[in-house]
Amino acid sequence: HLSAIPLQIAISMQNKHLEIGMGVGPYLMMSGIDNGNGVSAEGKRVEFGITLFGFYDFPLTDRMTIGPELRVLYLGYRGILSLMPALSFRTDVLRY
C-alpha cells in the first residue's frame, strides 16, 4: 500500500462559479508490503509536492453547490503524476 498526508499552503482564485488554484508543500509518504508469510516491510519519507486544482460549481440552494473538480498532483522525487477527477459537494455551514 502507498498513502500520503499532505501539509500544503493553498492559494485559489474564484470568479462566480469557477475556482482555480494551487498548493505547495511537503507530503509524508508511507508505504508497506506484506508477502503473506508474516514478513512485512514499511517505509516513510517526506517529499515536496505540488497540487493544481480546478472546480466549477452549480448552485443547488443558497448555501449548497455541486460540480466537477479536477486535481493534478506531482511528487518530484518519485516522479508521480496523478490526475484526480471528482464530483464535489460543498455547503456553507457558517456565514458571517
C-alpha positions in Angstrom: 0.0 0.0 0.0 1.0 3.6 -0.6 -0.6 6.5 1.3 0.3 10.2 1.7 -0.5 13.0 4.1 -0.2 16.5 2.6 0.8 19.6 4.5 0.3 22.3 1.9 -0.3 26.0 1.6 -3.0 26.6 -1.0 -3.9 29.7 -2.9 -7.0 29.9 -5.0 -9.0 32.4 -7.1 -12.7 32.4 -7.6 -14.9 34.0 -10.3 -18.6 33.4 -9.9 -18.8 29.6 -10.3 -15.2 28.8 -11.2 -12.4 28.3 -8.7 -8.7 27.5 -9.7 -5.7 27.3 -7.5 -2.5 25.5 -6.5 -1.0 24.1 -3.3 2.7 23.5 -2.5 4.3 21.8 0.5 5.6 18.6 1.9 3.9 15.2 1.8 4.5 12.4 4.3 4.7 9.3 2.1 4.1 5.9 3.8 4.4 2.5 2.1 4.2 -1.0 3.2 4.2 -4.5 1.8 3.4 -8.0 3.2 4.5 -11.2 1.4 1.7 -13.2 3.0 4.1 -15.3 5.1 4.3 -12.9 8.1 7.2 -10.9 6.6 6.5 -7.3 6.1 8.4 -4.1 5.3 7.4 -0.5 5.9 8.9 2.9 4.9 8.3 6.6 5.4 9.6 9.6 3.6 8.9 13.3 3.4 8.9 14.8 -0.1 7.8 18.0 -1.8 4.6 18.1 -3.8 2.6 20.5 -6.0 -1.2 20.3 -6.5 -3.1 22.2 -9.1 -6.9 22.2 -8.9 -10.0 23.5 -10.6 -13.6 23.4 -9.6 -16.9 24.5 -11.3 -20.0 24.7 -9.1 -23.7 24.6 -9.9 -25.9 26.1 -7.1 -28.4 23.7 -5.6 -29.6 26.2 -2.9 -28.3 29.5 -1.5 -25.8 27.5 0.7 -25.1 24.3 -1.3 -23.3 23.6 -4.6 -22.3 20.6 -6.6 -19.9 20.3 -9.5 -16.9 18.6 -11.2 -13.4 19.0 -9.8 -10.0 18.1 -11.2 -6.8 17.9 -9.2 -3.3 17.3 -10.6 -0.7 16.1 -8.2 3.1 16.0 -8.9 5.6 14.5 -6.5 9.1 15.2 -7.9 11.3 12.7 -6.1 9.3 9.7 -7.1 8.1 11.2 -10.4 4.5 10.5 -9.5 1.9 12.4 -11.6 -1.7 11.8 -10.6 -4.9 13.1 -12.1 -7.9 13.0 -9.7 -11.3 13.8 -11.2 -14.1 14.1 -8.6 -17.7 15.3 -8.1 -17.7 17.8 -5.2 -20.5 18.8 -2.9 -20.0 22.0 -0.9 -22.0 23.7 1.7 -21.7 26.8 3.9 -22.1 25.8 7.5 -21.4 29.2 8.9 -21.6 32.7 7.3 -20.6 36.0 8.8 
